């Protein structure tokens, strides 16, 4: 199955298989949750609302770094185009009007 996937879907499926991540844990991963030097991934508020640590397979380090490089370029372009805002939940938008 992995042989038929490319790019981001391949990377996500490989993380699911190689790290034991659940689907929503993979979707919610953030850059700060990946420890490349220690080959670890921190899963925040996973099943049962608990945090846990799992391994980052050595074979996925380079593909994940390439993916993050591509996404960073896209993010910088979005910021320059004025799309650097995110949704603030609850009353945070009023309390911190410039936090987004």
Secondary structure, DSSP 8 states (H G I E B T S, - for coil): -GGG--HHHHHHHHHHHHH---HHHHHT--GGGEETTTTEEEE-S-GGG--EEEE--HHHHHHHHHHHHHHHHHHHHHHHTT-------TTHHHHTTT--
